[in-house]
Amino acid sequence: RCLEEASRLALLAGEELLRHRRDRVAFESKGVRRELVTAADRAAERVVVGGLQAAFPDHAILAEEGVLTTMGEPSSGSEWLWIVDPLDGTTNFVHGLPFYCCAIALAHRGVPVVGVEKEKMSFTMDADF
């Protein structure tokens, strides 16, 4: 059930990222050099964290942007911890490069048990040999 829900939420977050990709990408600094955040980061995190909270209310969530949880802190002391990076590769995203993804993981007592990455690569490669 955890893998299926993480996969579903990663797809939804990927759709959210694509919606934001169509617009001009505005960004701001997190206060650390080269650490950017966009509305797309926050929107994708809202999708993932909201879905995880609904599906697994007793699980803790550690999310990068702190949209529905405290940034950089697990939401509770549960032995189940979801780790969410809603837009891994924000700098690439801002510069229009197709190398970014939504990453979701679940750890039980500190041991990773589920990992999902929804990539948005917008090109294909062909080779004739």
DABELRA-V648665 format. One record per residue. RES is the residue in one letter. SS is DSSP state (a for helix, b for strand, c for the rest). PSI is psi as a letter, one per 20 degrees, with the letter a starting at -180 (none if undefined). Layout:
# DABELRA-V648665
{{RES	SS	PSI} {RES	SS	PSI}}
This chain:
# DABELRA-V648665
{{R	c	h} {C	a	g} {L	a	g} {E	a	g} {E	a	g} {A	a	g} {S	a	g} {R	a	g} {L	a	h} {A	a	h} {L	a	g} {L	a	g} {A	a	h} {G	a	g} {E	a	h} {E	a	g} {L	a	g} {L	a	h} {R	a	g} {H	a	h} {R	a	h} {R	c	h} {D	c	r} {R	c	p} {V	c	o} {A	c	q} {F	b	r} {E	b	r} {S	b	q} {K	c	j} {G	c	i} {V	c	p} {R	c	p} {R	c	j} {E	c	o} {L	b	q} {V	b	q} {T	b	r} {A	a	h} {A	a	g} {D	a	g} {R	a	h} {A	a	g} {A	a	h} {E	a	h} {R	a	g} {V	a	g} {V	a	g} {V	a	g} {G	a	g} {G	a	g} {L	a	g} {Q	a	h} {A	a	g} {A	a	h} {F	c	m} {P	c	h} {D	c	i} {H	c	q} {A	b	q} {I	b	p} {L	b	o} {A	b	q} {E	c	g} {E	c	i} {G	c	k} {V	c	g} {L	c	j} {T	c	r} {T	c	p} {M	c	p} {G	c	j} {E	c	p} {P	c	q} {S	c	i} {S	c	a} {G	c	k} {S	c	q} {E	c	i} {W	b	p} {L	b	o} {W	b	p} {I	b	p} {V	b	p} {D	b	o} {P	b	h} {L	b	n} {D	b	o} {G	c	k} {T	a	g} {T	a	g} {N	a	g} {F	a	g} {V	a	h} {H	c	j} {G	c	j} {L	c	q} {P	c	j} {F	c	n} {Y	c	r} {C	b	r} {C	b	p} {A	b	p} {I	b	p} {A	b	q} {L	b	p} {A	b	q} {H	b	o} {R	c	k} {G	c	i} {V	b	p} {P	b	p} {V	b	h} {V	b	q} {G	b	p} {V	b	p} {E	b	o} {K	b	o} {E	b	q} {K	c	m} {M	c	p} {S	c	k} {F	c	r} {T	c	q} {M	c	p} {D	c	q} {A	c	p} {D	c	p} {F	c	none}}
